[in-house]
Amino acid sequence: MTADLRRVLADLAEQSRPLNSRDDLWRRGRRLRRLRRFTATLGCLLTLLAFVALPIAWRATPGPAQVADGRNAVLPSSFGLARSWQEIAERSPNGPAMLTFVDENHSAVEILPKPPTTVIGQDGSYRTMSHIGGRLSPDGRLLAIQNRIIDLTSGRTIKITEHGHSTVEVLDWSPQGTEVLIVVDPYPVEGQSDAVRVVVVDAASGRGRTLLPAGVDPQALDSEGMFSPDGSKIALVLRRSAGPQQVTIVDAADGTVQATMPLADRQRLAGWTADGTNLVLVAAEVCDWFTCTRDLPSRQHVLDARARQRWHLQFADPATGNVVDEPRTGRAGWPDRLVGWYGRDSVWIVDDHEIDAIRPGEPATRLSVADGEVQQLDVASDLVKQGRFGGPAIHAPAWPPRAEAFWTLGISAVVAAAALLLVVRLVRRTRPPLAAADPEPSD
């Protein structure tokens, strides 16, 4: 090698940038490898989740309608609310039902939109339903709601066709579960009567027969009615905006009036005694039942007014009009409805969320209560009449979810995997190259 070549090579060596030899180079490489492994693993898991969830959602269809085994059904001591991803009763029936109610709890974040009504089958299964409220037949197989009757064992809907263009309020079921008592408020139609009518509907066909007119008073739609225990009579209170109220006893077959009895301002019809000889009334002690919560500014004010109310039972002979008060007064809780009798105990839905047994003259005994805020609670009355209560608490199962949950899961996995791939590509394009070390200054 000549001296000139040696000098040129030395000059080039001094001008070249040395290899980056910083201490964290190895650590940076290790972090990069770990990040790549993590993103690759996460992408594989998301892809696998999508491949699993989407075919399940695609094939998830409701199975054949199966009647729940209600032979051993027992009313639970408490019951939880349905989850937002619970199966839907219209698509996968779980009847006969034990309990129905409208859930007032609304979570700020829900995986899926939750239908408002919960249906608890007599086998303890949970379903949700898009229809609001309703009244269960005594055996829990049918649900009368607005202008239709839903078979909870098959999902079949029976339209109350004769009154399809009307506002319908369900009052009561016959003890045999074959007829429904409703109040019909027709929409104004030229040439037709707009009087409110009390109608008895055949549950099998949906055809109704008018029992008697309730009048054109705007309060008539708030009328009350209850079948007697043997189904032969109906006690009615045809509400009026002004003037005294009265109870009218009619024949369930043809609407013939058998007796009438006046009601005081603080009396409310609740039902019949177990033998069907007397009427059960609830007497308010603080304020009138129908004005106590009227025109209040908020739901909380309504709840406060209901909590202040006190009441007691009364037993009235419709033939003579004689009324006998129970020996106990000052009962707390708002008595929504008398469900039925078991021996000497009357069973009530109280405060929209619990079921109590009340023996005249004695304190109430709680039979069952909701774990959350609910409205329009109803129970299959045959369970009450047979004394089938005192069971363990039940809660909605977390699995299996309905098909929409798998769709949500699968599509979310696909979107997450695509977003992860996009982020990785962007990071790789924008990552700066490893910087070379600055040349050491020469002496």
C-alpha positions in Angstrom: 0.0 0.0 0.0 1.5 3.3 -1.0 1.8 6.3 1.4 -0.8 8.3 -0.6 -3.4 5.5 -0.4 -2.8 5.1 3.3 -3.3 8.8 3.8 -6.6 8.8 1.8 -8.0 5.9 3.8 -7.1 7.6 7.1 -8.9 10.8 6.0 -12.0 8.8 5.0 -12.0 7.0 8.4 -11.9 10.3 10.2 -14.8 11.7 8.2 -17.1 8.6 8.6 -19.8 8.5 11.4 -19.1 5.7 14.0 -21.8 3.1 14.8 -24.3 4.1 17.4 -23.0 2.6 20.6 -25.3 4.2 23.1 -26.1 2.0 26.2 -30.0 2.0 25.6 -29.8 0.6 22.0 -30.2 -3.0 23.1 -33.1 -2.0 25.5 -34.9 -0.2 22.7 -34.6 -3.2 20.5 -36.0 -5.5 23.2 -38.9 -3.2 23.7 -39.6 -3.0 20.0 -39.6 -6.8 19.8 -41.9 -7.1 22.7 -44.3 -4.5 21.2 -44.4 -6.4 18.0 -45.1 -9.7 19.7 -47.9 -8.1 21.8 -49.6 -6.4 18.8 -49.3 -9.7 16.8 -50.9 -11.7 19.6 -53.6 -9.1 20.2 -54.4 -9.0 16.5 -54.7 -12.8 16.4 -56.9 -12.9 19.4 -59.2 -10.2 18.0 -59.4 -12.1 14.7 -60.2 -15.3 16.5 -62.9 -13.6 18.5 -64.5 -12.3 15.3 -64.3 -15.7 13.6 -66.0 -17.3 16.7 -68.6 -14.6 17.5 -69.9 -13.8 14.0 -70.8 -17.3 13.0 -72.6 -17.8 16.3 -74.5 -14.6 15.7 -75.3 -15.6 12.1 -76.7 -18.9 13.2 -78.3 -17.8 16.5 -82.0 -18.2 16.1 -84.6 -18.9 18.8 -85.2 -22.5 19.4 -88.6 -24.1 19.4 -91.0 -22.8 22.0 -90.7 -24.9 25.2 -93.2 -24.6 28.0 -91.3 -23.9 31.3 -91.7 -26.5 34.0 -93.8 -24.7 36.6 -94.8 -27.6 38.7 -92.2 -26.8 41.3 -92.4 -23.0 40.9 -92.0 -21.1 44.1 -92.2 -17.3 44.5 -88.6 -16.2 45.4 -87.9 -14.1 48.5 -86.2 -11.6 46.3 -85.6 -11.3 42.6 -83.0 -9.4 40.5 -83.4 -7.3 37.4 -82.8 -8.6 33.9 -79.5 -7.8 32.1 -79.4 -5.7 29.0 -78.2 -8.7 26.9 -81.0 -11.1 28.1 -82.9 -13.0 25.5 -86.2 -11.5 24.2 -89.5 -13.1 25.2 -91.2 -12.4 21.9 -88.5 -14.4 20.1 -87.7 -17.1 22.7 -90.7 -17.5 25.1 -90.1 -18.8 28.6 -93.6 -19.0 29.9 -95.6 -19.7 31.9 -94.3 -16.7 33.8 -94.0 -16.1 37.5 -93.3 -12.4 37.7 -93.4 -9.4 35.3 -92.3 -5.9 35.9 -91.0 -2.7 34.3 -87.3 -1.9 35.1 -86.7 1.7 36.3 -82.9 1.3 36.5 -81.2 2.7 33.4 -77.4 2.2 33.3 -75.3 5.0 31.8 -73.5 2.5 29.7 -75.3 -0.6 28.3 -73.9 -3.2 26.0 -77.2 -3.5 24.2 -80.5 -1.5 24.4 -82.6 -3.1 27.1 -86.3 -3.7 26.6 -88.3 -2.2 29.5 -90.2 -5.2 30.7 -88.7 -8.2 32.5 -90.4 -11.7 32.4 -89.3 -14.3 35.0 -90.4 -17.8 34.0 -91.7 -20.3 36.5 -88.5 -22.2 35.9 -86.5 -19.1 37.1 -85.4 -18.1 33.5 -85.2 -14.5 32.5 -86.4 -12.7 29.4 -87.0 -9.1 28.4 -90.0 -7.7 26.4 -90.5 -4.6 24.4 -94.1 -4.2 25.5 -94.6 -2.2 28.7 -96.4 -3.6 31.7 -99.4 -5.9 31.3 -101.4 -8.3 33.5 -100.6 -12.0 33.9 -103.3 -14.6 33.7 -103.7 -16.7 36.9 -101.5 -19.5 35.6 -98.9 -17.1 34.0 -99.3 -18.5 30.5 -100.9 -15.3 29.0 -100.1 -11.6 29.3 -102.9 -9.1 28.6 -101.3 -5.8 27.5 -103.1 -2.9 25.9 -105.0 -4.2 22.9 -103.4 -7.7 22.6 -102.9 -10.9 24.5 -99.5 -12.6 24.3 -99.0 -16.3 24.8 -95.8 -16.5 26.9 -95.3 -20.2 26.1 -95.4 -19.8 22.3 -95.0 -16.1 21.5 -98.3 -16.1 19.7 -100.1 -12.7 19.8 -103.9 -12.6 19.9 -105.2 -9.2 18.8 -108.3 -7.7 20.5 -109.5 -7.0 17.0 -112.9 -5.6 17.8 -111.3 -2.6 19.5 -108.1 -2.2 17.5 -108.3 1.6 17.2 -108.9 2.3 20.9 -107.2 3.0 24.1 -107.4 -0.2 26.2 -106.8 -0.6 30.0 -106.6 -4.1 31.4 -108.5 -4.5 34.7 -108.5 -8.2 35.6 -108.5 -11.8 34.5 -111.2 -14.3 35.2 -110.2 -16.9 37.9 -110.1 -19.6 35.1 -107.9 -17.5 32.9 -110.3 -17.6 30.0 -111.5 -14.0 29.9 -110.0 -10.6 30.4 -111.9 -7.6 31.7 -110.9 -4.3 30.0 -112.0 -0.7 29.6 -112.1 0.6 26.1 -111.9 4.2 25.2 -112.6 4.5 21.4 -110.9 7.1 19.2 -113.4 9.7 18.0 -114.9 8.4 14.8 -117.8 10.2 13.0 -121.0 8.3 13.3 -119.8 6.1 16.2 -120.3 6.4 19.9 -117.2 7.7 21.8 -118.5 6.4 25.2 -116.0 4.4 27.3 -117.1 0.8 27.6 -116.4 -2.1 29.9 -115.7 -5.2 27.8 -115.1 -8.8 28.5 -112.6 -10.4 26.0 -112.4 -14.1 25.2 -108.7 -14.9 25.7 -108.6 -17.6 23.0 -110.0 -15.6 20.1 -109.6 -11.9 21.2 -113.3 -11.2 20.5 -115.0 -9.0 23.1 -118.5 -8.4 24.3 -119.5 -5.1 25.9 -120.6 -5.6 29.4 -121.9 -2.1 30.0 -121.0 1.5 29.0 -118.9 3.5 31.4 -119.9 6.9 30.0 -118.1 9.7 28.3 -116.5 11.2 31.4 -112.7 11.7 30.9 -112.1 9.8 34.2 -114.0 6.7 33.0 -110.8 5.2 31.6 -109.5 5.0 35.3 -112.4 2.7 36.2 -111.7 -0.4 38.3 -113.1 -3.9 38.0 -112.5 -7.3 39.6 -113.9 -10.8 39.0 -115.4 -12.6 42.0 -113.5 -15.7 43.1 -115.9 -18.0 41.2 -116.0 -15.7 38.2 -119.8 -15.3 38.2 -119.8 -11.6 39.3 -117.7 -8.5 38.6 -117.3 -5.5 41.0 -116.9 -2.2 39.1 -116.2 1.3 40.0 -117.0 3.5 37.0 -114.9 6.6 37.7 -116.5 10.1 37.3 -114.8 13.5 37.5 -117.4 14.9 39.9 -119.9 13.5 42.3 -119.8 10.5 44.5 -118.3 7.2 43.4 -120.0 3.9 43.7 -119.4 0.1 43.4 -121.6 -1.7 40.9 -121.9 -5.5 41.1 -122.9 -7.0 37.7 -123.4 -10.5 36.4 -120.3 -11.5 34.5 -122.3 -13.2 31.8 -124.8 -10.5 30.7 -123.9 -7.4 32.7 -127.1 -7.3 34.7 -126.7 -5.0 37.7 -127.1 -7.0 40.9 -126.3 -4.4 43.5 -124.8 -1.0 44.0 -123.0 0.6 47.0 -121.6 4.1 47.6 -117.9 4.8 48.1 -116.6 7.5 50.4 -113.9 9.9 49.2 -111.1 8.0 51.0 -112.3 4.5 50.1 -111.0 2.4 47.2 -112.2 -0.9 45.8 -109.5 -3.6 46.1 -111.3 -6.9 45.4 -113.3 -9.7 47.0 -112.9 -11.8 50.1 -111.8 -15.4 49.6 -115.4 -16.7 49.7 -116.8 -14.0 47.4 -119.4 -12.8 49.8 -118.0 -9.4 50.7 -115.9 -6.7 49.0 -112.5 -5.6 50.2 -111.9 -1.9 50.4 -108.8 0.1 51.4 -109.5 3.2 53.5 -107.0 6.1 53.3 -106.1 7.8 56.5 -104.0 10.8 55.2 -105.3 11.9 51.8 -107.7 10.7 49.1 -106.3 7.9 46.9 -106.8 9.8 43.7 -105.8 13.3 44.7 -102.9 12.5 46.9 -100.4 12.2 44.1 -102.2 14.2 41.4 -100.4 17.2 39.7 -97.2 16.8 41.7 -94.1 18.3 40.0 -91.8 15.2 40.0 -91.7 11.5 40.5 -89.9 12.0 43.8 -92.8 14.1 45.1 -95.1 11.3 44.1 -93.0 8.8 46.0 -92.9 11.0 49.1 -96.7 11.4 49.0 -97.2 7.7 48.7 -94.8 7.1 51.6 -96.8 9.4 53.9 -100.0 7.6 53.2 -101.5 5.4 55.9 -104.5 3.0 55.5 -106.4 0.0 56.7 -108.7 -2.7 55.4 -112.5 -2.6 55.3 -115.0 -5.3 54.4 -118.2 -4.3 52.8 -121.4 -6.3 52.3 -122.7 -5.2 48.8 -126.2 -6.3 49.6 -126.6 -4.2 52.8 -123.8 -1.6 52.4 -122.5 -2.4 55.9 -118.8 -1.8 56.2 -116.5 -3.3 58.9 -113.1 -1.9 59.6 -110.2 -4.2 60.5 -108.9 -3.7 64.1 -105.5 -2.4 62.9 -104.9 1.0 61.4 -101.9 3.0 60.2 -100.6 0.5 57.7 -97.6 1.9 55.7 -96.9 1.3 52.0 -99.0 2.0 49.0 -101.4 -0.9 48.3 -101.3 -1.3 44.6 -103.4 -4.4 44.1 -105.0 -7.3 45.9 -103.7 -10.4 44.1 -105.6 -13.1 46.0 -106.0 -15.0 49.2 -104.1 -17.9 50.8 -106.1 -19.1 53.8 -106.7 -16.1 56.1 -104.0 -14.0 54.4 -104.6 -11.5 51.7 -101.7 -11.1 49.3 -100.9 -7.6 47.9 -98.5 -5.9 45.6 -97.2 -2.9 47.6 -95.2 0.1 46.5 -94.8 -1.3 43.0 -91.9 -3.5 44.0 -92.8 -6.0 46.8 -95.4 -8.7 47.6 -96.9 -8.8 51.1 -99.2 -11.1 53.0 -101.7 -9.2 55.2 -103.9 -10.9 57.7 -106.6 -8.5 59.0 -105.6 -7.0 62.3 -102.0 -8.2 62.1 -98.7 -6.7 60.7 -97.8 -7.3 57.1 -95.4 -10.1 56.2 -93.1 -9.6 53.2 -93.1 -12.5 50.8 -91.0 -11.2 47.9 -89.2 -8.0 46.9 -87.4 -6.6 43.9 -83.6 -5.9 44.2 -84.0 -2.7 42.3 -86.5 0.0 41.3 -89.4 -1.4 39.4 -92.9 -0.5 38.4 -96.1 -2.4 37.4 -95.1 -5.5 39.2 -97.4 -8.5 38.6 -97.4 -12.1 39.8 -99.2 -15.2 38.6 -102.0 -15.4 41.2 -102.3 -19.2 41.2 -98.9 -19.3 42.9 -100.3 -17.0 45.6 -103.5 -19.0 46.0 -101.6 -22.2 46.4 -99.2 -20.8 48.9 -96.1 -21.3 46.8 -93.8 -18.7 48.2 -90.8 -18.6 50.4 -88.3 -19.7 47.7 -84.6 -18.6 47.6 -83.6 -15.4 45.9 -83.0 -15.5 42.2 -80.9 -13.3 39.8 -80.6 -13.0 36.1 -78.0 -15.3 34.6 -75.1 -13.7 32.8 -75.1 -16.4 30.1 -76.2 -17.1 27.4 -76.6 -13.6 25.8 -79.0 -13.0 22.9 -77.7 -13.0 19.3 -77.3 -9.3 19.2 -74.6 -9.5 21.8 -72.5 -11.9 19.6 -73.0 -9.5 16.6 -71.8 -6.6 18.8 -68.8 -8.6 20.0 -67.8 -9.9 16.6 -68.1 -6.5 14.9 -66.3 -4.8 17.7 -63.5 -7.3 17.4 -63.2 -6.7 13.6 -63.2 -2.9 14.1 -60.6 -3.2 16.9 -58.3 -5.5 14.8 -58.5 -3.1 11.8 -57.7 -0.1 14.1 -54.8 -2.0 15.5 -53.4 -2.8 12.1 -53.8 0.8 11.0 -52.0 2.1 14.1 -49.1 -0.4 13.6 -48.7 0.7 10.0 -48.7 4.4 10.9 -46.2 3.9 13.7 -43.9 2.0 11.3 -44.1 4.8 8.7 -43.5 7.6 11.2 -40.8 6.0 13.3 -37.5 7.9 12.9 -34.4 5.8 12.0 -31.9 5.0 14.7 -29.6 8.0 15.1 -25.9 7.5 14.6 -23.6 8.5 17.3 -21.8 11.8 17.0 -18.1 11.5 16.1 -15.7 11.8 19.1 -13.7 15.0 18.9 -10.1 14.4 18.0 -7.3 15.5 20.2 
